Amino acid sequence: MKKKWCLYLILLYLPFLIEYLAYPLYMKIEPQWLAIAMFFILYTYLFYGLAIILYHRWRKKNDKPVVWKLKKKDWKIALIALLVGIISRRLEYFILGESQIPMIFRECYGYISEAPVLWMGIAGYMLQLIYYFFEFTLVSCIVDCAQIACEKLGWSNSIPWGGIFLGLTWGFGHFFTKNNLAYGFSSLVLGIILGCVYLYLRRKPMNTWITIAAHYLL
């Protein structure tokens, strides 16, 4: 069982790893709007979604389903997760000297203002939001799986292993994809924050999802 947890952890991270190699190939396609659309639809939606589905089916098969639904008593905790995401983003923007305008508005303006026609800008922005949905879900699954996998190996259950794994892989991986050390380091820190939210806020992947969504979009 320990080996299976580690195997599924690799499965969940694999789409991000392959993306590093696949993205430059897609970007050679012209025009660029077509390249981005194809990258979203033919790669990220497909492979992120497949990894998520396989993980959920495996958990359900072993009578340990991943629970996303929040009960009434969970909403106060979910609000804390939301605030963690918003505050961490505001601090990141402040430290890096960036605009405090939420990304959800900046990207909307960017897509619409740079598109040849309005409908392309709106379509591109919607594709980006769907991409975020898949990415946030996959990231939350990685934190969940990594935490449990490390605990199955006998490691301490009071340390956010899921966040540490996420920070060192997906998080710091942004240094290579963005070619920016500050961005890579801030994403590493975000990964650890997400692990802490998961571990200390009742081990619910939904709280991790709320935090990363708030961090990126608000």
N, C-alpha and C positions, 0 to 999 in steps of 0.2 A: 504493500500500500504506500510506503514511503516513496518508493521509486515512481509510482504512478503520479503522486502529487508533484514531484519534480519534473516528470515528463509533461504534465499538463501546464506547468509553469513555463517550460520552454515553448510549448505550443502557443501559449498566449502571447509570449514576447516575440515569437517568430515573425508575425506580420510587420512589426516595427523594424526588425532587423533587415528583412528583405526590402522593405520600403526604402531604406537608405540606398540600396542598389538600383531599385526600380524607378525611383523618382527622376533621376537624371535622364534616363532613357525616354520617359514620357515627355520630358520637357524639350526634347529634340523635335517633337511634332509641331508643325505649324498649321494654322495660327495657334497662338498660345492659349486662347480661351478653350479651343478644342482639346488641347493637351491636358489642361486642368480638369475639364469635364470628364475626359476618358480616364484620367488618373483616379478621380473620385469613384466613378461608376464601375470601372473595370478592375480596379485594384482595391482601394480602401474599403468600400462598402462590402465587396465580395469577401475579401480575406479577413478583415476585422470581424465581420458578421459570422463567418464560418468558425473562427476560433471561439467566439462568444457562445455560439450554439453548441459546439462540441463540449465545451466546458460545462455548460448548464445541463446538458443531457447526461454527462458522466456523473455530475453531482447528484442529479435526480435518481439515476440508476442505483447509486450507492446510498439512497435514502438520506442524503444530506443536501437538499436543494438550496440553491442560492436564493435568498429571500430579498426582494426589492420593495415590497409593499410596506408602507409605514402605517403603524397603528396610531390611534389618537394620542397615546402616551408618548409617542416618539417625536411629535412635532416640535416640542421645546428643544430637544436634542438636535433635530434637523435645522432649527433656527440658529443654533450655535455653529453648526457646520457651515451654514450660509454666511454667517458673519466672519468666520475664520477665512473663508475664501475671499470675501470682499476686502477685509483688512489686509490680508497678506498681499493682495494685488496692489492696493493703494501704497503700501510700504515699498513694494518692488518698484513701482513707478517713481516714487519719491527718491529712492536710493539711486536709480539709474537715470534720474533727471528726465523722465518721459512725461508726456501729457497725461493728465488724470482722466481724460475722456474715456469712458468704458469702450472696450474693444468692439462690443456689439454694434456701437454707433459708428466707430471709426471704419470698421470693415464694410459696413453697409454703404457708407459714403464713398469708400474707395472703389468698391465694385461698380456702383451706379455711375460715378463720375468718370471712370476710366473705360467703361464699356462702350463699344461702337453705337449700340442702341439700348434703350432703356430695358427692354425685356431680357436682354442678355445679362445686364447687370443684376437684375432681380433674380434671374435663374442661377447665376453664379453664386450669389449670396446665399440662396436657399441650399445649393449643393454644399456650400461651406458649413452651414448650420447642421445639415444632416451628417456631414463628416465629423463634426464635433460630437454629435450624439454617439456615434460609433466609437470615437476615440475615448471619450469620457467613460463609456461603458467598459471598454477593453481595459483601460487603466485601472478602473475599480476592481475588475475581475483579477487583474495581476496582483494588486495589493492583497486581496482576499486569499488568493491561492498561495502567494509567497509567504504570507504570515503563517498559514496553516502548515505549509510544507516545512518551514523552518522549525515549527513547534513539534511536528512529527519526527524530526531528526533529533529531538531532545534539547533544542535550544530554549532559552528563557522565553516565557510567554508574556513578559512584561516589557519587552523591547520591540519597537515597531519594525520588525524585519521586512514586512511587506513594503513599507515606505523606503527603507534603506535599499532594498533590491530595485525598486522602481526608480529611485533617485540616481543610482549608479548606472542604470541601463537606459531606460526611456528618458530620464531626466537629463543626465549629463550628456546623453547622446545628442541633445540639441546643440551642444558645442560644435559637433561635427556637421550637423545638417544646416546650422545657421552660420557656422564659421565665426562664432562669437563666444568668447570665454565667459563674459558676464551673463549672457543668456543661458549658457550651459550650467553655470553655477546656480543661477536663480531657479532653474528647472530642477536641479538636484535638490535644492532646499524645498521646493514645492513637493517633490516626491516624498520626502521625509515627513513633511506636514500632513500629506494625505495618509501616510501610514499611521501617524499619531491620531488623526481623526478617526480612522477605522478602528484602531486598537482601544482608544479611550472613550469612544462614543458608541459603545455597545456592539462593536464588531459588525456593523451593518454597511454593506457595500453602497447602499443608497446615500448614506451620509458622505461617503467619499465622493460619490458622483456629484452631489450637491456642492461640495466644497470646490472641486475642480471646475465645475460649470460656472460657479460664482467668480472664481479666480480669473478665468479666461474671459468671461463675457461681461461681467459687471464692474 
